[in-house]
Amino acid sequence: MDELPFEYEKFDLIWAEGSIFIIGIGDAIMKWKNYLKPGGKIAFTDAVWFSDTPSPETETFFKETYPDMKREDEVCRILESEGFSNIKTFRLPESAWWDDYYVPLKKRIPELKEQYTGTEEKGMLDHVMTEIEVFEKYPAEYGYTFFIAEKSGM
């Protein structure tokens, strides 16, 4: 994701849902802007802090899971510093987490624990359950935000 096999300034749009964290938001924006034509758009979702003072449980979980997680305003500043404008954002509703992800996953975890009894697999499933429990308790502290921005005409 950080070394794409494309020529610069070839795309009108880069769309990345739930994946930008893999290389880090700052690096992704800095690198991906080169692939956009002037006036091109970038659209992505990322997990962000909604609270400046998250609970210790939430903060501990994300220090391990996504230590570089930012607040929405920090992401907007990164976009601006990399030459993007007309920045629009909207938060995905809690139902986006629950309806198609956490509810089916929570039902499936007991079955998966029976099927995968190894330490590594059990650890992964326990981690997923912790994520669900943290979101159940503290949904106002973090979530996904959709960001849309336009590359300046430079």
MDAnalysis code that builds the backbone (N, CA, C; Angstrom):
import MDAnalysis as mda
import numpy as np

u = mda.Universe.empty(462, n_residues=154, atom_resindex=np.repeat(np.arange(154), 3), trajectory=True)
u.add_TopologyAttr("name", ["N", "CA", "C"] * 154)
u.add_TopologyAttr("resid", np.arange(1, 155))
u.add_TopologyAttr("resname", ["MET", "ASP", "GLU", "LEU", "PRO", "PHE", "GLU", "TYR", "GLU", "LYS", "PHE", "ASP", "LEU", "ILE", "TRP", "ALA", "GLU", "GLY", "SER", "ILE", "PHE", "ILE", "ILE", "GLY", "ILE", "GLY", "ASP", "ALA", "ILE", "MET", "LYS", "TRP", "LYS", "ASN", "TYR", "LEU", "LYS", "PRO", "GLY", "GLY", "LYS", "ILE", "ALA", "PHE", "THR", "ASP", "ALA", "VAL", "TRP", "PHE", "SER", "ASP", "THR", "PRO", "SER", "PRO", "GLU", "THR", "GLU", "THR", "PHE", "PHE", "LYS", "GLU", "THR", "TYR", "PRO", "ASP", "MET", "LYS", "ARG", "GLU", "ASP", "GLU", "VAL", "CYS", "ARG", "ILE", "LEU", "GLU", "SER", "GLU", "GLY", "PHE", "SER", "ASN", "ILE", "LYS", "THR", "PHE", "ARG", "LEU", "PRO", "GLU", "SER", "ALA", "TRP", "TRP", "ASP", "ASP", "TYR", "TYR", "VAL", "PRO", "LEU", "LYS", "LYS", "ARG", "ILE", "PRO", "GLU", "LEU", "LYS", "GLU", "GLN", "TYR", "THR", "GLY", "THR", "GLU", "GLU", "LYS", "GLY", "MET", "LEU", "ASP", "HIS", "VAL", "MET", "THR", "GLU", "ILE", "GLU", "VAL", "PHE", "GLU", "LYS", "TYR", "PRO", "ALA", "GLU", "TYR", "GLY", "TYR", "THR", "PHE", "PHE", "ILE", "ALA", "GLU", "LYS", "SER", "GLY", "MET"])
u.atoms.positions = np.array([
    [0.808, -1.209, 0.000],
    [0.000, 0.000, 0.000],
    [0.847, 1.267, 0.000],
    [2.080, 1.157, 0.417],
    [2.881, 2.375, 0.464],
    [3.788, 2.548, -0.749],
    [3.843, 1.551, -1.623],
    [4.592, 1.671, -2.874],
    [3.731, 1.111, -4.002],
    [2.831, 1.926, -4.472],
    [1.880, 1.486, -5.488],
    [2.523, 1.507, -6.874],
    [2.163, 0.542, -7.726],
    [2.794, 0.417, -9.050],
    [2.104, 1.258, -10.130],
    [1.845, 2.523, -9.810],
    [1.134, 3.382, -10.756],
    [1.933, 4.656, -11.020],
    [1.652, 5.268, -12.159],
    [2.262, 6.558, -12.478],
    [1.608, 7.644, -11.628],
    [2.361, 8.692, -11.370],
    [1.835, 9.826, -10.614],
    [0.783, 10.584, -11.419],
    [-0.121, 11.199, -10.686],
    [-1.180, 12.059, -11.222],
    [-2.021, 11.374, -12.292],
    [-2.411, 10.131, -12.025],
    [-3.227, 9.368, -12.976],
    [-4.666, 9.163, -12.505],
    [-4.929, 9.398, -11.221],
    [-6.233, 9.041, -10.675],
    [-7.047, 10.266, -10.282],
    [-8.362, 10.142, -10.496],
    [-9.304, 11.166, -10.053],
    [-9.746, 10.912, -8.615],
    [-9.624, 9.652, -8.176],
    [-10.119, 9.278, -6.855],
    [-9.296, 8.134, -6.281],
    [-8.971, 8.255, -5.014],
    [-8.430, 7.133, -4.238],
    [-9.425, 6.890, -3.115],
    [-9.869, 5.638, -2.998],
    [-10.889, 5.254, -2.023],
    [-10.304, 4.143, -1.163],
    [-10.286, 4.337, 0.151],
    [-9.688, 3.342, 1.051],
    [-10.516, 3.249, 2.328],
    [-11.376, 2.252, 2.397],
    [-12.201, 2.071, 3.593],
    [-11.557, 1.065, 4.534],
    [-11.308, 1.518, 5.759],
    [-10.823, 0.630, 6.812],
    [-9.438, 0.065, 6.592],
    [-8.626, 0.700, 5.755],
    [-7.321, 0.113, 5.454],
    [-6.148, 1.070, 5.621],
    [-6.399, 2.339, 5.747],
    [-5.324, 3.328, 5.743],
    [-4.388, 3.164, 6.941],
    [-4.913, 2.600, 8.023],
    [-4.092, 2.422, 9.226],
    [-2.916, 1.472, 8.992],
    [-2.997, 0.657, 7.966],
    [-1.947, -0.332, 7.708],
    [-0.590, 0.341, 7.527],
    [-0.561, 1.455, 6.820],
    [0.723, 2.153, 6.656],
    [0.783, 3.446, 7.462],
    [-0.317, 3.813, 8.080],
    [-0.356, 5.035, 8.874],
    [-0.925, 6.184, 8.066],
    [-1.765, 6.933, 8.708],
    [-2.500, 7.969, 7.989],
    [-1.584, 9.033, 7.397],
    [-0.582, 9.471, 8.154],
    [0.333, 10.497, 7.645],
    [1.095, 10.036, 6.420],
    [1.665, 8.833, 6.495],
    [2.412, 8.285, 5.357],
    [1.505, 8.053, 4.155],
    [0.308, 7.529, 4.408],
    [-0.615, 7.255, 3.305],
    [-0.974, 8.539, 2.564],
    [-1.340, 9.567, 3.300],
    [-1.734, 10.827, 2.661],
    [-0.558, 11.411, 1.878],
    [0.617, 11.416, 2.505],
    [1.805, 11.986, 1.866],
    [2.138, 11.254, 0.559],
    [2.035, 9.931, 0.573],
    [2.398, 9.142, -0.609],
    [1.281, 9.109, -1.648],
    [0.055, 8.895, -1.194],
    [-1.040, 8.727, -2.129],
    [-1.381, 10.000, -2.882],
    [-1.128, 11.170, -2.299],
    [-1.470, 12.418, -3.005],
    [-0.761, 12.502, -4.356],
    [0.398, 11.868, -4.450],
    [1.155, 11.900, -5.707],
    [0.433, 11.190, -6.849],
    [-0.439, 10.254, -6.517],
    [-1.153, 9.490, -7.543],
    [-2.410, 10.205, -8.037],
    [-2.812, 11.248, -7.320],
    [-4.010, 11.987, -7.694],
    [-3.689, 13.115, -8.662],
    [-4.578, 13.292, -9.623],
    [-4.494, 14.462, -10.492],
    [-4.808, 15.699, -9.647],
    [-4.366, 16.884, -10.069],
    [-4.812, 18.097, -9.377],
    [-6.341, 18.137, -9.379],
    [-6.910, 18.417, -8.248],
    [-8.365, 18.404, -8.118],
    [-8.933, 17.031, -7.823],
    [-8.073, 15.993, -7.815],
    [-8.527, 14.638, -7.491],
    [-8.966, 14.540, -6.036],
    [-9.736, 13.527, -5.741],
    [-10.291, 13.353, -4.397],
    [-9.688, 12.127, -3.721],
    [-9.612, 12.232, -2.409],
    [-9.274, 11.072, -1.593],
    [-10.446, 10.857, -0.644],
    [-10.856, 9.618, -0.502],
    [-11.964, 9.262, 0.378],
    [-11.536, 8.039, 1.180],
    [-11.634, 8.140, 2.501],
    [-11.200, 7.019, 3.333],
    [-11.903, 7.057, 4.681],
    [-11.938, 5.908, 5.306],
    [-12.409, 5.818, 6.685],
    [-11.231, 5.439, 7.559],
    [-11.312, 5.888, 8.797],
    [-10.300, 5.500, 9.768],
    [-10.908, 5.565, 11.157],
    [-10.416, 4.706, 12.032],
    [-10.806, 4.762, 13.435],
    [-10.156, 5.989, 14.047],
    [-10.950, 6.780, 14.757],
    [-10.454, 8.009, 15.373],
    [-11.028, 8.158, 16.779],
    [-10.317, 8.936, 17.565],
    [-10.806, 9.273, 18.902],
    [-11.891, 10.333, 18.786],
    [-13.017, 10.116, 19.471],
    [-14.050, 11.134, 19.596],
    [-13.865, 11.896, 20.903],
    [-13.127, 11.320, 21.822],
    [-12.915, 11.894, 23.151],
    [-11.445, 12.258, 23.343],
    [-11.215, 13.388, 24.000],
    [-9.849, 13.764, 24.371],
    [-9.389, 13.021, 25.614],
    [-10.343, 12.457, 26.336],
    [-10.023, 11.754, 27.583],
    [-10.707, 10.387, 27.609],
    [-10.236, 9.460, 26.788],
    [-10.857, 8.128, 26.784],
    [-10.626, 7.413, 28.114],
    [-11.487, 6.476, 28.392],
    [-11.356, 5.672, 29.607],
    [-10.031, 4.916, 29.575],
    [-9.495, 4.583, 30.744],
    [-8.247, 3.815, 30.775],
    [-8.341, 2.499, 29.999],
    [-9.495, 1.838, 30.074],
    [-9.668, 0.560, 29.371],
    [-9.572, 0.744, 27.853],
    [-10.237, 1.766, 27.348],
    [-10.205, 2.030, 25.909],
    [-8.811, 2.449, 25.464],
    [-8.202, 3.326, 26.239],
    [-6.864, 3.809, 25.896],
    [-5.849, 2.670, 25.887],
    [-5.928, 1.795, 26.881],
    [-5.019, 0.644, 26.953],
    [-5.217, -0.273, 25.751],
    [-6.471, -0.561, 25.416],
    [-6.752, -1.438, 24.278],
    [-6.147, -0.870, 22.995],
    [-6.349, 0.417, 22.746],
    [-5.876, 0.987, 21.486],
    [-4.385, 1.303, 21.478],
    [-3.778, 1.439, 22.623],
    [-2.312, 1.573, 22.642],
    [-1.680, 0.314, 22.069],
    [-2.336, -0.812, 22.284],
    [-1.851, -2.096, 21.769],
    [-2.303, -2.331, 20.328],
    [-3.527, -1.956, 20.027],
    [-4.144, -2.278, 18.744],
    [-3.851, -1.254, 17.649],
    [-3.962, 0.014, 17.989],
    [-3.767, 1.092, 17.011],
    [-3.148, 2.289, 17.735],
    [-1.860, 2.175, 18.072],
    [-1.219, 3.204, 18.897],
    [-1.161, 4.586, 18.248],
    [-1.274, 4.662, 16.934],
    [-1.178, 5.948, 16.242],
    [-2.550, 6.545, 15.915],
    [-3.596, 6.043, 16.568],
    [-4.938, 6.539, 16.297],
    [-5.012, 8.031, 16.625],
    [-5.682, 8.776, 15.771],
    [-5.755, 10.232, 15.873],
    [-7.180, 10.687, 16.181],
    [-7.301, 11.979, 16.523],
    [-8.610, 12.618, 16.617],
    [-8.982, 13.123, 15.217],
    [-10.252, 13.378, 15.004],
    [-10.704, 13.864, 13.691],
    [-9.977, 15.141, 13.278],
    [-9.820, 16.077, 14.200],
    [-9.167, 17.339, 13.858],
    [-7.704, 17.136, 13.478],
    [-7.054, 16.154, 14.072],
    [-5.663, 15.859, 13.707],
    [-5.573, 15.333, 12.273],
    [-6.513, 14.479, 11.905],
    [-6.531, 13.946, 10.533],
    [-6.769, 15.087, 9.542],
    [-7.684, 15.985, 9.873],
    [-7.945, 17.129, 8.988],
    [-6.705, 18.009, 8.844],
    [-5.968, 18.205, 9.925],
    [-4.730, 18.999, 9.843],
    [-3.685, 18.312, 8.959],
    [-3.595, 16.990, 9.052],
    [-2.667, 16.249, 8.180],
    [-3.055, 16.462, 6.721],
    [-4.335, 16.340, 6.420],
    [-4.802, 16.557, 5.047],
    [-4.452, 17.966, 4.566],
    [-4.717, 18.958, 5.390],
    [-4.408, 20.343, 5.015],
    [-2.911, 20.539, 4.797],
    [-2.105, 19.955, 5.676],
    [-0.651, 20.130, 5.565],
    [-0.085, 19.461, 4.310],
    [-0.826, 18.495, 3.762],
    [-0.394, 17.809, 2.540],
    [-1.055, 18.385, 1.289],
    [-1.695, 19.549, 1.441],
    [-2.225, 20.239, 0.269],
    [-3.643, 19.866, -0.123],
    [-4.422, 19.350, 0.807],
    [-5.814, 19.017, 0.519],
    [-6.727, 20.109, 1.058],
    [-7.855, 20.292, 0.387],
    [-8.841, 21.282, 0.816],
    [-10.236, 20.697, 0.651],
    [-11.246, 21.532, 0.904],
    [-12.648, 21.091, 0.816],
    [-12.859, 19.794, 1.590],
    [-12.313, 19.748, 2.782],
    [-12.373, 18.528, 3.594],
    [-13.768, 18.378, 4.187],
    [-14.339, 17.226, 3.966],
    [-15.648, 16.883, 4.528],
    [-15.478, 15.627, 5.378],
    [-16.218, 15.568, 6.467],
    [-16.165, 14.386, 7.325],
    [-17.572, 14.023, 7.782],
    [-17.768, 12.755, 8.038],
    [-18.963, 12.323, 8.756],
    [-18.629, 11.044, 9.506],
    [-19.225, 10.940, 10.675],
    [-19.003, 9.760, 11.513],
    [-19.946, 8.641, 11.096],
    [-19.398, 7.446, 11.018],
    [-20.249, 6.293, 10.751],
    [-21.042, 6.000, 12.019],
    [-22.295, 5.622, 11.895],
    [-23.111, 5.352, 13.080],
    [-22.653, 4.084, 13.800],
    [-23.012, 3.987, 15.079],
    [-22.683, 2.779, 15.845],
    [-23.191, 1.526, 15.147],
    [-24.318, 1.648, 14.467],
    [-24.889, 0.484, 13.777],
    [-23.936, -0.070, 12.720],
    [-23.065, 0.769, 12.187],
    [-22.083, 0.284, 11.204],
    [-21.136, -0.727, 11.836],
    [-20.878, -0.565, 13.123],
    [-20.043, -1.529, 13.844],
    [-20.860, -2.769, 14.207],
    [-22.078, -2.552, 14.693],
    [-22.856, -3.652, 15.252],
    [-23.503, -4.547, 14.210],
    [-24.273, -3.964, 13.319],
    [-25.174, -4.746, 12.476],
    [-24.480, -5.809, 11.626],
    [-23.446, -5.429, 10.952],
    [-22.814, -6.366, 10.020],
    [-21.458, -6.880, 10.481],
    [-21.007, -6.431, 11.645],
    [-19.672, -6.846, 12.090],
    [-19.709, -7.486, 13.479],
    [-19.965, -6.681, 14.512],
    [-19.859, -7.212, 15.869],
    [-20.927, -8.252, 16.213],
    [-22.166, -8.021, 15.831],
    [-23.230, -8.978, 16.187],
    [-22.953, -10.356, 15.582],
    [-22.706, -10.465, 14.271],
    [-22.408, -11.798, 13.726],
    [-21.119, -12.396, 14.299],
    [-20.121, -11.547, 14.518],
    [-18.846, -12.028, 15.040],
    [-18.994, -12.551, 16.463],
    [-19.730, -11.815, 17.277],
    [-19.939, -12.217, 18.675],
    [-20.650, -13.571, 18.754],
    [-21.582, -13.805, 17.848],
    [-22.284, -15.096, 17.805],
    [-21.343, -16.219, 17.380],
    [-20.401, -15.904, 16.537],
    [-19.533, -16.925, 15.944],
    [-18.324, -17.287, 16.805],
    [-17.894, -16.394, 17.679],
    [-16.670, -16.617, 18.452],
    [-16.699, -17.901, 19.280],
    [-17.778, -18.226, 20.003],
    [-17.765, -19.494, 20.759],
    [-17.512, -20.717, 19.864],
    [-18.127, -20.730, 18.693],
    [-17.919, -21.826, 17.734],
    [-16.459, -21.862, 17.266],
    [-15.903, -20.715, 16.987],
    [-14.508, -20.642, 16.539],
    [-13.542, -21.078, 17.634],
    [-13.874, -20.763, 18.883],
    [-13.014, -21.181, 19.997],
    [-12.973, -22.701, 20.122],
    [-14.086, -23.350, 19.812],
    [-14.104, -24.818, 19.828],
    [-13.286, -25.382, 18.670],
    [-13.372, -24.731, 17.537],
    [-12.688, -25.199, 16.333],
    [-11.185, -24.940, 16.397],
    [-10.799, -23.785, 16.887],
    [-9.386, -23.389, 16.939],
    [-8.941, -23.325, 18.388],
    [-8.250, -24.354, 18.810],
    [-7.882, -24.454, 20.221],
    [-6.442, -24.042, 20.498],
    [-5.691, -23.692, 19.475],
    [-4.300, -23.289, 19.658],
    [-4.189, -21.971, 20.401],
    [-3.069, -21.765, 21.032],
    [-2.835, -20.565, 21.826],
    [-2.932, -19.300, 20.984],
    [-2.339, -19.311, 19.802],
    [-2.360, -18.123, 18.942],
    [-3.787, -17.778, 18.514],
    [-4.538, -18.786, 18.106],
    [-5.914, -18.558, 17.672],
    [-6.775, -18.080, 18.828],
    [-6.618, -18.730, 19.989],
    [-7.394, -18.335, 21.168],
    [-7.080, -16.891, 21.542],
    [-5.814, -16.521, 21.471],
    [-5.424, -15.145, 21.776],
    [-6.080, -14.149, 20.837],
    [-6.144, -14.488, 19.562],
    [-6.775, -13.609, 18.574],
    [-8.272, -13.473, 18.857],
    [-8.922, -14.590, 19.149],
    [-10.356, -14.551, 19.434],
    [-10.642, -13.793, 20.726],
    [-9.802, -13.958, 21.727],
    [-9.948, -13.198, 22.974],
    [-9.785, -11.704, 22.708],
    [-8.846, -11.362, 21.852],
    [-8.609, -9.957, 21.500],
    [-9.845, -9.362, 20.818],
    [-10.449, -10.119, 19.923],
    [-11.654, -9.649, 19.236],
    [-12.793, -9.460, 20.235],
    [-12.932, -10.380, 21.178],
    [-13.971, -10.233, 22.205],
    [-13.722, -8.994, 23.054],
    [-12.467, -8.741, 23.379],
    [-12.143, -7.535, 24.145],
    [-12.536, -6.293, 23.353],
    [-12.251, -6.293, 22.062],
    [-12.635, -5.156, 21.218],
    [-14.143, -4.924, 21.268],
    [-14.909, -5.986, 21.160],
    [-16.369, -5.875, 21.204],
    [-16.813, -5.330, 22.557],
    [-16.240, -5.851, 23.630],
    [-16.602, -5.403, 24.980],
    [-16.254, -3.935, 25.201],
    [-15.112, -3.508, 24.706],
    [-14.718, -2.101, 24.845],
    [-15.711, -1.213, 24.095],
    [-16.095, -1.613, 22.894],
    [-17.045, -0.800, 22.130],
    [-18.421, -0.794, 22.783],
    [-18.819, -1.921, 23.376],
    [-20.099, -1.969, 24.091],
    [-20.132, -0.940, 25.216],
    [-19.031, -0.826, 25.933],
    [-18.967, 0.072, 27.093],
    [-18.732, 1.531, 26.710],
    [-17.954, 1.783, 25.662],
    [-17.475, 3.140, 25.395],
    [-17.656, 3.587, 23.936],
    [-18.832, 3.429, 23.365],
    [-18.989, 3.777, 21.946],
    [-18.844, 5.271, 21.648],
    [-18.985, 6.111, 22.650],
    [-18.865, 7.557, 22.424],
    [-17.412, 8.028, 22.392],
    [-16.482, 7.145, 22.742],
    [-15.079, 7.551, 22.846],
    [-14.305, 7.430, 21.535],
    [-14.774, 6.586, 20.631],
    [-14.063, 6.392, 19.365],
    [-15.021, 5.794, 18.349],
    [-14.605, 5.804, 17.115],
    [-15.413, 5.209, 16.063],
    [-14.751, 5.469, 14.723],
    [-15.484, 5.192, 13.675],
    [-14.967, 5.426, 12.328],
    [-15.520, 6.743, 11.793],
    [-14.631, 7.491, 11.173],
    [-15.026, 8.714, 10.477],
    [-14.647, 8.559, 9.013],
    [-15.523, 9.037, 8.151],
    [-15.272, 9.053, 6.718],
    [-14.737, 10.439, 6.370],
    [-13.610, 10.466, 5.696],
    [-12.966, 11.714, 5.283],
    [-12.967, 11.793, 3.758],
    [-13.312, 12.957, 3.246],
    [-13.261, 13.214, 1.808],
    [-12.541, 14.550, 1.630],
    [-11.547, 14.586, 0.758],
    [-10.792, 15.821, 0.552],
    [-10.333, 15.916, -0.899],
    [-10.045, 17.120, -1.304],
    [-9.648, 17.404, -2.681],
    [-8.196, 17.875, -2.726],
    [-7.445, 17.298, -3.642],
    [-6.057, 17.724, -3.833],
    [-6.047, 19.095, -4.505],
    [-5.307, 19.997, -3.927],
    [-5.211, 21.344, -4.494],
    [-4.619, 21.293, -5.898],
    [-4.912, 22.311, -6.699],
    [-4.475, 22.363, -8.088],
    [-2.986, 22.524, -8.299],
    [-2.227, 22.819, -7.320],
    [-0.767, 23.019, -7.332],
    [-0.230, 23.211, -8.709],
])
